[in-house]
Amino acid sequence: MSAVEIRFPVNRLRQQLRTPGGKSMAEALKDAQAGLDTLAAKCLLIIDQALMEIAQAQLALPDPPTAESLRRLYEASNSLIGLGGATGLLDLDQAAYSFCDLLDLMIDRQRADTASIRVHIESMTLLRRPELLGSGADAQVILLGLKQVRDRFAMTVAPSD
């Protein structure tokens, strides 16, 4: 029978913090923030690219929208979800989630509402630039409006059988 050897990885940060003359907590936090800032900048580029894809997909929507065209919008919007946490755009995350939920309903019910699509896309574009909004309360009003749009569609369009 062979012996089992358990190894724990070396925590370099802990070593640096505990070593005399090593990295201070303030330096470690500064380095971590610099890493997050770099990540946030990359995430903003991805967000801008996804919003551009969404706008292009909206322009290419046939009349009436097909399930495939709605899926393209869904995929582009879904790629936004989660990026807000790294960039401080949590309201954009919520709007993208709402849009995906709306598109999922549209695909499932085989019916689309282009006005609801447009208002979600315009709202996400606005929420990407929170400095254009007066306050955080304005973003909450937008999100509440998107919820009402989504809920109205869910209630007025019966599921297809």
Secondary structure, 3 states (H helix, E strand, C coil): CCCCCCCCCCCHHHHHHHCCCCCCHHHHHHHHHHHHHHHHHHHHHHHHHHHHHHHHHHHCCCCCCCHHHHHHHHHHHHCCCCHHHHHCCHHHHHHHHHHHHHHHHHHHHCCCCHHHHHHHHHHHHHHCCHHHCCCHHHHHHHHHHHHHHHHHHHHHCCCCC
